[in-house]
């Protein structure tokens, strides 16, 4: 196959539709859709999420609240805290998620606040609780510890019994108004200060609209239907017509764009495209094969070297160099037959060839050594002329 034929064939191959690349893109899209379906399901199973149906979720509580005309808004960014007012309740399932200016914003809004303490709660004093108050977990001797309200509070009194209790507040300066822990024989603790008390539900002395429970098991799907947990949970979170439920909270400057602002399926699509790109590189690189040692100097046939150079000049659109390679290849093939060498000038070569064609020496000189060869169209004209001369002289 000559250089011209090879280049023509190469051009036809490059014009073929990239089915492999299209397949990779379609696979990436399929991956994104599947990941969005399965992984998004697991994302919605977060602990104490109002839309989770898992044992540790709170989907049942969220559904009941909405049936009672309580509008639930999930809060994930600080910007949403600006909507709070005195006609709303804020539920913070993980107290450590809110701090700093976000905490101040909530307190200044006048909204009712319900906090759920964590095993290592470090910001109770920021919510107005005494500095001595701590949470403790894991020292309960009785696995099914339950508590009675023992008060006339309208929120707690309908809940005749709640539980199970596996975490509690210690070092309370005054006895809790409701759900006190008086039977200390059920609990072992080594951190209780003298003349302090234990409790499960406490109110902030500094901010009366803020209350905190030591643990949130009674909110979950697993325990909501046990004892009077549902009554207490509904009373706590249904105090106002709008409930702002803090979930998967992202602190920081919300005006800065990040990948978390994209839809979930788009994030998975980016991962799929990245994986396809890596696969594409591996797929293309496999053609090079492993490195093989060759004896030096490496001998490459002249035709193969010309072909390689022609391909490079073709990609770079360097038509003058490419035409020189094609012309040299043709003349090398014709030289033995017509008796000229590389020492002959273009004019001498064209006079020798004119004797065997229907073209004059000047026509051959203009056609084989064109002065104007700048565009792709000029190059195609030159290639056609070479093909015509080659057919006549072979």
KERO-113775 format. One record per residue (C-alpha): residue in one letter; x, z, y. Coordinates in steps of 0.5 Angstrom, whole numbers, plus 500, padded with zeros to 3 digits. Example, Ala and Ser with C-alpha at 12.3 -4.5 7.8 and 13.67 -1.06 7.14 Angstrom:
residues 2
[A; [525; 516; 491]]
[S; [527; 514; 498]]
This chain:
residues 394
[X; [500; 500; 500]]
[X; [503; 498; 507]]
[X; [503; 502; 513]]
[X; [497; 499; 516]]
[X; [493; 500; 510]]
[X; [495; 507; 509]]
[X; [493; 509; 516]]
[X; [487; 505; 516]]
[X; [485; 509; 510]]
[X; [487; 515; 513]]
[X; [482; 514; 519]]
[X; [477; 513; 514]]
[X; [478; 519; 510]]
[X; [478; 523; 517]]
[X; [472; 520; 519]]
[X; [468; 523; 513]]
[X; [464; 529; 514]]
[X; [467; 536; 513]]
[X; [463; 538; 508]]
[X; [467; 544; 506]]
[X; [467; 547; 513]]
[X; [460; 546; 513]]
[X; [459; 550; 506]]
[X; [463; 556; 509]]
[X; [459; 556; 515]]
[X; [453; 556; 511]]
[X; [456; 562; 507]]
[X; [457; 566; 513]]
[X; [450; 565; 515]]
[X; [448; 567; 508]]
[X; [453; 573; 508]]
[X; [450; 575; 515]]
[X; [443; 575; 513]]
[X; [444; 579; 506]]
[X; [448; 584; 509]]
[X; [443; 585; 515]]
[X; [438; 586; 510]]
[X; [442; 591; 505]]
[X; [446; 595; 510]]
[X; [441; 595; 515]]
[X; [437; 599; 510]]
[X; [442; 604; 509]]
[X; [444; 605; 517]]
[X; [436; 607; 517]]
[X; [437; 612; 512]]
[X; [441; 617; 517]]
[X; [440; 624; 517]]
[X; [434; 626; 521]]
[X; [432; 619; 523]]
[X; [425; 618; 525]]
[X; [425; 612; 521]]
[X; [429; 614; 515]]
[X; [425; 615; 508]]
[X; [431; 618; 505]]
[X; [430; 625; 503]]
[X; [435; 627; 509]]
[X; [431; 623; 514]]
[X; [425; 625; 518]]
[X; [421; 619; 517]]
[X; [415; 623; 515]]
[X; [415; 627; 521]]
[X; [416; 621; 526]]
[X; [410; 618; 522]]
[X; [405; 624; 523]]
[X; [407; 625; 530]]
[X; [405; 618; 532]]
[X; [399; 618; 529]]
[X; [398; 624; 533]]
[X; [399; 620; 539]]
[X; [406; 622; 541]]
[X; [410; 616; 543]]
[X; [417; 616; 540]]
[X; [423; 613; 544]]
[X; [430; 613; 540]]
[X; [435; 615; 545]]
[X; [442; 612; 544]]
[X; [445; 611; 550]]
[X; [446; 615; 557]]
[X; [442; 610; 561]]
[X; [436; 612; 557]]
[X; [436; 619; 559]]
[X; [434; 617; 566]]
[X; [427; 616; 564]]
[X; [426; 624; 562]]
[X; [421; 628; 566]]
[X; [417; 634; 565]]
[X; [412; 631; 561]]
[X; [417; 629; 555]]
[X; [421; 633; 550]]
[X; [428; 631; 548]]
[X; [430; 632; 540]]
[X; [437; 633; 539]]
[X; [438; 633; 531]]
[X; [446; 634; 532]]
[X; [447; 639; 538]]
[X; [454; 637; 539]]
[X; [452; 629; 540]]
[X; [450; 631; 548]]
[X; [455; 634; 552]]
[X; [458; 634; 560]]
[X; [454; 630; 565]]
[X; [449; 627; 559]]
[X; [447; 635; 558]]
[X; [447; 636; 565]]
[X; [442; 630; 566]]
[X; [437; 633; 561]]
[X; [437; 640; 564]]
[X; [436; 637; 571]]
[X; [430; 633; 568]]
[X; [426; 639; 567]]
[X; [424; 636; 560]]
[X; [423; 641; 554]]
[X; [429; 641; 549]]
[X; [429; 642; 542]]
[X; [436; 643; 539]]
[X; [439; 643; 532]]
[X; [445; 647; 531]]
[X; [451; 644; 527]]
[X; [456; 648; 522]]
[X; [461; 648; 528]]
[X; [457; 648; 534]]
[X; [461; 649; 540]]
[X; [457; 648; 546]]
[X; [451; 653; 546]]
[X; [454; 656; 552]]
[X; [453; 650; 556]]
[X; [445; 650; 554]]
[X; [445; 657; 557]]
[X; [446; 661; 551]]
[X; [450; 667; 550]]
[X; [457; 666; 549]]
[X; [457; 671; 543]]
[X; [452; 667; 539]]
[X; [455; 663; 533]]
[X; [452; 659; 527]]
[X; [454; 661; 520]]
[X; [452; 657; 514]]
[X; [454; 658; 506]]
[X; [453; 666; 506]]
[X; [446; 666; 504]]
[X; [445; 670; 497]]
[X; [438; 668; 496]]
[X; [437; 660; 495]]
[X; [430; 660; 497]]
[X; [430; 664; 503]]
[X; [424; 664; 508]]
[X; [422; 667; 514]]
[X; [415; 669; 517]]
[X; [414; 668; 525]]
[X; [413; 675; 526]]
[X; [410; 674; 533]]
[X; [405; 671; 537]]
[X; [408; 665; 540]]
[X; [403; 659; 540]]
[X; [409; 654; 537]]
[X; [411; 659; 531]]
[X; [405; 663; 530]]
[X; [401; 657; 526]]
[X; [407; 657; 521]]
[X; [406; 663; 517]]
[X; [412; 661; 513]]
[X; [418; 656; 514]]
[X; [424; 655; 509]]
[X; [429; 654; 506]]
[X; [434; 657; 511]]
[X; [441; 656; 509]]
[X; [444; 657; 516]]
[X; [443; 662; 522]]
[X; [445; 665; 529]]
[X; [449; 671; 529]]
[X; [451; 676; 534]]
[X; [445; 675; 538]]
[X; [445; 680; 544]]
[X; [437; 681; 543]]
[X; [433; 680; 537]]
[X; [430; 673; 537]]
[X; [422; 673; 539]]
[X; [420; 669; 533]]
[X; [423; 668; 526]]
[X; [428; 674; 526]]
[X; [432; 676; 520]]
[X; [432; 683; 519]]
[X; [433; 683; 511]]
[X; [441; 683; 512]]
[X; [441; 685; 504]]
[X; [440; 677; 503]]
[X; [446; 675; 507]]
[X; [453; 677; 507]]
[X; [457; 675; 514]]
[X; [464; 678; 516]]
[X; [463; 675; 523]]
[X; [457; 680; 526]]
[X; [459; 684; 532]]
[X; [456; 691; 533]]
[X; [449; 692; 536]]
[X; [448; 684; 535]]
[X; [442; 681; 531]]
[X; [441; 675; 527]]
[X; [436; 669; 528]]
[X; [433; 662; 526]]
[X; [430; 660; 532]]
[X; [432; 662; 539]]
[X; [431; 661; 547]]
[X; [436; 660; 552]]
[X; [436; 666; 557]]
[X; [438; 661; 563]]
[X; [434; 655; 561]]
[X; [427; 657; 558]]
[X; [425; 650; 556]]
[X; [431; 650; 551]]
[X; [430; 652; 544]]
[X; [435; 651; 538]]
[X; [434; 652; 531]]
[X; [440; 654; 526]]
[X; [438; 648; 521]]
[X; [434; 642; 521]]
[X; [432; 642; 513]]
[X; [425; 643; 515]]
[X; [424; 637; 519]]
[X; [426; 633; 513]]
[X; [422; 629; 508]]
[X; [424; 633; 502]]
[X; [422; 640; 505]]
[X; [417; 638; 511]]
[X; [411; 639; 506]]
[X; [413; 646; 503]]
[X; [411; 652; 506]]
[X; [409; 651; 513]]
[X; [414; 647; 515]]
[X; [410; 641; 518]]
[X; [406; 646; 523]]
[X; [412; 649; 526]]
[X; [416; 642; 526]]
[X; [410; 638; 529]]
[X; [409; 644; 534]]
[X; [416; 644; 537]]
[X; [416; 636; 537]]
[X; [409; 635; 540]]
[X; [409; 639; 546]]
[X; [409; 633; 551]]
[X; [406; 626; 550]]
[X; [413; 623; 550]]
[X; [418; 625; 545]]
[X; [425; 622; 546]]
[X; [429; 623; 539]]
[X; [437; 622; 540]]
[X; [440; 618; 534]]
[X; [446; 615; 533]]
[X; [448; 617; 540]]
[X; [454; 613; 544]]
[X; [457; 617; 550]]
[X; [461; 613; 555]]
[X; [460; 608; 560]]
[X; [454; 604; 558]]
[X; [455; 598; 563]]
[X; [462; 596; 559]]
[X; [460; 591; 554]]
[X; [462; 592; 547]]
[X; [460; 589; 540]]
[X; [455; 595; 539]]
[X; [451; 591; 544]]
[X; [450; 585; 539]]
[X; [445; 585; 534]]
[X; [447; 587; 527]]
[X; [446; 581; 524]]
[X; [451; 578; 529]]
[X; [456; 583; 528]]
[X; [455; 581; 520]]
[X; [456; 574; 522]]
[X; [462; 575; 526]]
[X; [465; 578; 519]]
[X; [463; 572; 515]]
[X; [466; 567; 520]]
[X; [473; 571; 520]]
[X; [472; 571; 512]]
[X; [471; 564; 512]]
[X; [477; 562; 517]]
[X; [482; 566; 512]]
[X; [479; 563; 506]]
[X; [479; 556; 510]]
[X; [487; 557; 511]]
[X; [488; 559; 504]]
[X; [484; 553; 502]]
[X; [488; 548; 506]]
[X; [495; 552; 505]]
[X; [494; 551; 497]]
[X; [496; 543; 498]]
[X; [503; 545; 500]]
[X; [505; 548; 494]]
[X; [510; 553; 492]]
[X; [517; 552; 495]]
[X; [522; 548; 491]]
[X; [529; 547; 492]]
[X; [532; 540; 493]]
[X; [539; 538; 492]]
[X; [542; 536; 499]]
[X; [542; 531; 502]]
[X; [535; 529; 501]]
[X; [534; 522; 500]]
[X; [527; 519; 502]]
[X; [525; 512; 501]]
[X; [525; 508; 508]]
[X; [518; 506; 507]]
[X; [516; 513; 506]]
[X; [520; 516; 512]]
[X; [517; 510; 516]]
[X; [510; 512; 514]]
[X; [511; 519; 516]]
[X; [513; 517; 523]]
[X; [507; 513; 523]]
[X; [503; 518; 522]]
[X; [506; 523; 527]]
[X; [506; 517; 532]]
[X; [498; 516; 531]]
[X; [496; 523; 532]]
[X; [500; 523; 538]]
[X; [497; 516; 541]]
[X; [504; 514; 542]]
[X; [502; 507; 541]]
[X; [509; 504; 543]]
[X; [513; 508; 538]]
[X; [508; 506; 533]]
[X; [508; 499; 534]]
[X; [515; 499; 533]]
[X; [515; 502; 526]]
[X; [510; 497; 524]]
[X; [514; 491; 527]]
[X; [520; 494; 523]]
[X; [517; 495; 517]]
[X; [514; 488; 517]]
[X; [521; 485; 519]]
[X; [524; 488; 513]]
[X; [520; 485; 508]]
[X; [521; 478; 511]]
[X; [528; 478; 513]]
[X; [531; 477; 506]]
[X; [526; 471; 505]]
[X; [527; 468; 512]]
[X; [535; 469; 513]]
[X; [535; 474; 519]]
[X; [538; 481; 520]]
[X; [537; 487; 525]]
[X; [543; 483; 529]]
[X; [539; 478; 531]]
[X; [535; 478; 537]]
[X; [527; 478; 538]]
[X; [528; 471; 540]]
[X; [532; 468; 535]]
[X; [527; 472; 530]]
[X; [521; 469; 533]]
[X; [525; 462; 533]]
[X; [526; 462; 525]]
[X; [519; 465; 524]]
[X; [516; 459; 528]]
[X; [518; 454; 523]]
[X; [514; 457; 518]]
[X; [507; 458; 522]]
[X; [503; 455; 526]]
[X; [505; 459; 532]]
[X; [510; 457; 537]]
[X; [516; 462; 538]]
[X; [514; 464; 545]]
[X; [507; 466; 542]]
[X; [510; 470; 536]]
[X; [515; 473; 541]]
[X; [509; 475; 546]]
[X; [505; 478; 539]]
[X; [510; 481; 536]]
[X; [513; 484; 542]]
[X; [508; 486; 547]]
[X; [509; 488; 554]]
[X; [503; 492; 554]]
[X; [501; 497; 549]]
[X; [498; 503; 552]]
[X; [491; 504; 549]]
[X; [488; 504; 543]]
[X; [484; 497; 543]]
[X; [491; 494; 545]]
[X; [494; 497; 539]]
[X; [488; 495; 534]]
[X; [489; 488; 537]]
[X; [497; 488; 535]]
[X; [495; 491; 528]]
[X; [491; 485; 527]]
[X; [496; 480; 529]]
[X; [501; 483; 525]]
[X; [496; 482; 519]]
[X; [495; 475; 521]]
[X; [502; 474; 521]]
[X; [504; 477; 515]]
[X; [499; 473; 511]]
[X; [501; 467; 514]]
[X; [509; 468; 512]]
[X; [508; 471; 505]]
